[in-house]
Amino acid sequence: MPDDVSQTLPVSILDLSPIAEGATAADALHRSLDLAQHAEDWGYTRFWLAEHHNMTGIASAATAVVIGYVACGTKTIRVGSGGVMLPNHSPLIIAEQFGTLASLYPNRIDLGLGRAPGTDPGTVRALRRDPAGSNHFPEDLLELQAYLEPLQPGQKIQAVPGTGLRVPIWLLGSSLFSAHLAAMLGLPFSFASHFAPADLIPALEVYRRTFKPSRPLQQPYAMIVVNVFAADTGEEARRQFTSLQQAFINLRRGKPGPVPAPIDDIGDYASDFEMAQIEQALAFSVVGSAATVEQALRNIIKEVRPDELMITGHFHDHKARLRSFELAAEVLNLV
């Protein structure tokens, strides 16, 4: 593996637009733009935002709107969804939304699609969607793809804007199902290893082995997502990481909320059973000083061999979040 990872491996950012305790959604959205502007200067390839609903710690529910805000405030970095949860929407609406974005910011918009609703069953009903909508995901995906292709003879319904723009579509997932579907359709594939790492290796093996070339993609292209909490000292990095650990524990306890402030000892907050749960869910988390983060990321890259690395960090402290992504850019030779 070459010393200069950036020569062969693009590195991107997934942002959940975290709403910190004591802050507002407006604060979170402004901070997301601030991070994207820094990420552009640091050399990151993409800046993706994720759709979640009824989550008081995440401000990016109206994902296409936030993508437009971030794209307007940046110049060159690609901006996209990581992802839009297609079962929550009609394919035509998503084609129109992302066709609009691609018209305003040409060659900069990505459309990452997920199969999960990104929320709880009650909120799915509030979205006026069918709770079984994920069962129709392959058909909805094909319909959405068709709306973004050039107009066909006799076609009665088209996305305006959207038709013919061929916005790049990514399939997101954490399972073998998603890997099979991405391979069958010849789409780039992003695996959610930052919170569901168990099937990562089998999913990438299936995706690469069964991939069928398509018009947009001749070879498989796999991206993995890793939590990164880097700081000037390992102690500070571990302290910042407790915000994500607490958020996961609170979610498992059925008490999600704003991103908690870091604490000195997560062991004082969680039971042994809860610690075992989050250690499993957050296994693809790199926490430490710059040297520690560099070695850990290189080990992951060497083991998994992704075509692209996406990093994320659900921080309470925005300055610490900026410093973490800056250090990651430095150790990955982006700046």
Secondary structure, 3 states (H helix, E strand, C coil): CCCCHHHCCCEEEEECCECECCCCHHHHHHHHHHHHHHHHHHCCCEEEECCCCCCCCECCCCHHHHHHHHHHCCCCCEEEEEEEEHHHCCHHHHHHHHHHHHHHCCCCEEEEEECCCCCCHHHHHHCCCCCCHHHHHHHHHHHHHHHHCCCCCCCCCCCCCCCCCCCCEEEEECCHHHHHHHHHHCCCEEECCCCCHHHHHHHHHHHHHHCCCCCCCCCCCEEEEEEEEECCCHHHHHHHHHHHHHHHHHHHCCCCCCECCCCCCHHHCCCHHHHHHHHHHCCCEEEECHHHHHHHHHHHHHHHCCCEEEEECCCCCHHHHHHHHHHHHHHCCCC
